[in-house]
């Protein structure tokens, strides 16, 4: 028999939402934890399930939901927020365990995952819809979760042909409730789009950072904002990106081949002989990578995608990128420093950044670094203030007393 629980109470000032719980989040990490924080703030009952008891306990202590246990009310929505190489299996298990629930996943790759779910249980698949919140950080884990992570960010709804209309509506409602703006793509369109705007940029950043591993110290001492901007995301977790990139191997490879062509043309143009190359009188870049093989879903299931030889090559690039980023000197040329971060919501209006820095100065705290992230579709942004770890709590207390809105980091 299910245990009866009181409904969560919305926090003061929380928006009214259309999502009705209980919502079970499987995967208490950055994305799952951020969804939980936002829904709990709005008064929705949220449960957390994760292979790690520590992650579940931390998520509960942060207010992202209650640890799931047998006997709790059956969820009406299950959100799968696991690494993409195991997502399809977890979705299929959730569809069978909760036969009345709508099941969503937030995987960064769609074609292989959606195909495996539909092929694995066509009878339950109408209750399944894939979504992708285009939001994240260089750091992972529920400790980095924030209720504002999705504000002003894209929420891509990727339904398959058999998805029921009410399931699609619930997926769209969830995105709206989290403050995101909605986009609709099919699985193939999605994977090609994210290869261009997310997956290949990650590889390019890691490749650039990898060059720093063997760079002479004198060169690193010249590092400025441009290098830090290009290599910022190279500090991302290789384990997660291995699964993402291997799962989208075909689309990523196509973009890399196109990029290779542009690089070859640039290299040829920079050579003393000009753009013409031996054996290539027209000066066109020579293709050195074999043509991309066609994407046949029946031959490209999630299981085969993540067992491909691409995983080792991807991991080498990502790990080397991590190592290179770690060599970039900190402020004043000192060794790289670990700073604490305070995130402040700033209206996109004249004078607010100046006021913010004046407030920080009045607290007697020095800003070591700064980054401004604009929110698409909203007249505000997030100002990230990097300070010494010991200054984080005093600065947050000071800004809160002065009426500034802070976002969890």
N, C-alpha and C positions, 0 to 999 in steps of 0.2 A: 504494500500500500504506500502511496506517495505521501511524503511529509508535507504538511501545509505550512507555507511560509508567508509572513507579511510582505507586501510589496515594498521595494526600495523607495525611499523618500527622495524626490529630486532635490538637488542642492539649490540654495537661494540663487535666483537669477538664471537658472537652467532653462533652456528652450524646451517647448513642448515638442515631443517626438511622436512619430507614427509607428515606430517599431514596437512590437509587443513581445514580451518575453514569456517564459524564460529563454535566454540565449545561452547556449553552451559553446564556449570557445575552446577548441582543441588545439593546443599550441600556445603556451603562455610566454611568448617572446615579445619583441618590439611591436609588431603589428597587432597580434592578438591582445597584448596588454593594453595598447593604446585604444583599441576598440572597446575593451572592457571598461577602461577608465571613463571614456566618453559616455557610454551607455549607463554606467552606474551613476554618473553625475546627473543624468537625465531621469533617473528613477527606475530604470529597467533592471529587472533581476538578471544577473549574469553569473554563470558558473564557469570554472576553469578546470581543464583537464590537460595534463602534460606528462610525458614520460619521466620528467624530473620533479620529484616531490619538492625540491628546493625552489624551483621556478614557480610552482603553484603556491607555495607558502609565501614567497615574496610578492607575487601578484596579489594575493589576498591582503597582505599587510599594506600594500600600496593603495588598495581600494579599487582594484580592477575586477573584482568578483569574488565569489565564494568557491572554495575547493569542491569539486564535484564528488559526490558519493552516492551510492545506491540509496533509493528511497526519496530522493529529492523530486520535486515536480518535473515531469517530462518536458524537455525543451521543445519550444515551437520552432526555433531556428538553431541550427548547428553551423558554426563558422569554423572551418578548418584552416588553421594558420601554421602549417608545418612546412618544412623544407620541400621544394617541389618534387624531389625524387621519390618521396613517400606519400605525396598528397593524394594521388588517385586511390591508393589502397585505403587510406584513412577515410576518404569520402565514401567509398563503397561500404566500409564497415559501419559508418554512421548512418547511411541510408537503411541498412538492415537492422541496426540496433534501435533506431527511432523511426518506425514506419510511417508516422504521421508528420514528421518534421520536414521543414525545408532545409536543404543542406547547401551551403555556399563554401567556396574556397577562395583564398586570396593569393594563390600562386602567381609568381612572376612570369611563368610560361603557361600557355593554354592548350595548344594544339595536341600535344602528346597526352596531357592530363585529361582533357575533355574526351578524347577518343577512347582512352582506357576505361573511363568511368561508364560511358555509354555502351561500350562493348561488353563491359563486365556485368552490368545489370540493367538491361534495357527497360525492364518493368518499373524499376525505381527511378530511373534517370529523369523522368519528367519533374521530379521534386528537386532536381539539382540545377543550380546556376552558378557559373564561375564569375568572380569579380576580381578586379585588380586595383587597389588603391595605390596611385603613383606617389608614394610618400615613403620616406625612410631616412636613415642616418648612416654615418660611417660605422657607428657602434650598434651592436645588437643586444638582445636580451630584454627581459621585462623591466629591468632597472632603468633602462633608457626610455621607457614608454611615457607618452604624454597624451592627455585628452585632446590636445589641440593639433595633433600630428596631421590630421586630414583636412584641417580648415583651409579652404581655398584650393585644394589639390584635386586632380582628376580622379574620378571613381569610374573605372571602365567596367561596364556590364557585358559579359560574354555568355550569352545564352546559346544553347544548341537547338537544333530543329524541334526536339521533342519537349523542351522546357515549357511548363505550364505558364500561362499569362499571369496568374496570381503569384507564382514564384518569382517571375521577373519583376513584378511590381514590388514585392517585398525586398528584393535585392536593391532596387533603385531607392526605395524608401530608406533603407539602412544607410546608403551613401549620403543621401540628403541630410539625414539626422546627424551624421558625423561632420557636417559642414562642408562636404566635398561638392564638386560640380560633376554632372553626369555625362558620360560618353558611352556610346554603344558601338561595339565592333564584333566581328566574328573572330574565331580563334586564330585563323591564319593572318588576318589583318592585324590583330593585336600583336602576334609574335614578330611580324615584320616591322611594325612600328616601334616596339620596345627595343628591338635589335639596333635600330638606328639611333634612338634618343636616350637609351639607357645602357644596353649591354655592351655595345662596341665602345662607347665613351669610357666605360669601366676598364676595358682592356687597353685602350689607348693611354689612359692615365697610368695604369700599372706598367705598361711597356716603357713609358717615359720615366717613371720612378725607378724602374729596374736599371736604367742607365746610370743612376746615381750610386749603385752598389760599388762600382769600381772607379767612380769619379775621384780625382785628386782632391785632397782637403782644400787646397787653394781655390778650386772652382766652387766648392760648396760654400765657402765663406762669402761668395758674391750672390748667393741665393736671395731672391727678393719675392715680392708678392706674386709675380707672374708664375714662377715655378710652384709656389704653394697652391695657387689656384688650379693649375693643371694637374697637380698630383694629390689634391686633397682626398679624392675618393679612392686613391690607391691604398689607403690605410684600411679599407673595408675587409671584412672577414673572408678569407679565401675559401673556407668550407662552404659557406652559403653560396658564394658566387660560382664555385665549381658546379653545384647542382643547377643553378640558374642557367649558366652559359652552356653546359652540356645538354640541357633540356631544350635549348633553342639553337642547336648547332647549325642547322641548315640556314636559317635566316641570318645568324651572326656571320657565317662564312660568306654569304653573298655580299654583305656590307663590307667585310674585310677585303674581298677581292676588288670591289669598286674602289675602296680606299687605296689598295695597293697600286691600282692603275694611276691614280692621281699622284701618289708618291713617286712612282717610276717616271712619270712625265716631269715632275719637279726636279728629280735627280738628274734626268737627262738634260733639262734646261740649265742646270747649274754646272754641268761639265764644261771643260774648256772647248770641246768640239761643238757645243750647242746641243739642241734637242735630238739631232739625228744620231742613230746608233748603228754599229756594224751589223749588217744583215737585216736592217730595218730602214730602208732608204726614205720611207715616208715620215720617220720620226715618231711613229706611234708606239706607246709603251707595249712591251712584249708581255703577254700573259704567261706567268710561270706556274700558276696554280690550276690544276685540272678543273673543268667546268663543274659547277655545283650539281649534285645529283638531284633529281626531282624529289619533291616532298610527297611521299605516298603514305598517308596515315596508317594504312594497313601494315606497312613495313617499318613504321617509325613510331612504335608505341613508346610509352613512358619507360618501360622496362629496358628496351634496347637503347633508347637515347642516353640513359645514364650509365650504361655499361660500355659505351663506345670508347675508342682510344683517345678521343678528344679530351677526356678528363685529365690525363697526365699532362698534356701540353698546356691546358688552361691553368692547372695548379702551379706549374713552373712560373708562368707569367705573373700570377697573383701573389705568390709568396715572395718572388723577387721584388715586386712592386712594394710590398710591405717593408721589406728590408731597406729599399732605397729611400722611402719616405722617412724612415727612422734616422737617416743620416743628414737630413736637412737641418741646419743649425737653427737654434732658437733666437730670441731677441738679442741684439748686440753681438751676434756671432757665438753666443754660448752654446753649450750642448742643448739638444732638443729638450724642451720643457713640457711637462704635463700640466695644463691649466684646468681650472674649474670653469664651468660655463653657467651664466645666468641669462635666461631668455626672457625678453621683455616685449610685450605686444605694443607696437607703436603705430598710431594712426598715420596714414599717408597724407600729412598736412604740414605746411611750413612751420618750422620752429620746434617740432617735437623732439628731433634728435638732439638739437642743441640743449633743450631742457633736460633730456635724459643724461647727457654727459655732465651738465652742471650738477645734477642730483648726485651722480656718482662721485664727482669731485668734492661735494659738500660732505660726503660720507668718509672722505679721507682715503679712498681706495683708488688704486691705479689700474687702468685698463691696459692689459698686456697685448690684446688683439681684439679685433672686432669684425663681425660679419652681419650683413643685412640680407634677409630672405623675404622677398615679396610674396604675398598671397594672391594667386590668380583669382580674379573675380571679386576681390574684396579690397576695400580702401584701407588696408592696414598691412603691416609686415611684422616679422619677428627680428628683433635686434639681439644678436648673440654677443654678450660681453664676456671676454675671456680674462679671468683674473686668477690670482694665486688661489690654490685650494682653500686656504684658511680664510680668504675673504668672501667666499661664496655665501655663507649663511648671514654674516653681517650685512652684506650688500642686499640680499633678498629681503631681509627684515626692514632695512632702511627704505627701499623702494616701495615695499608694500604699505608702509606707514604713510608714504607720500602719495598714495593712491594709484600707483602704477600697476598694471595687470601683468602678472608673471605667468609664464608657461613652464610646465615641468620639462626637464631635459633628461 
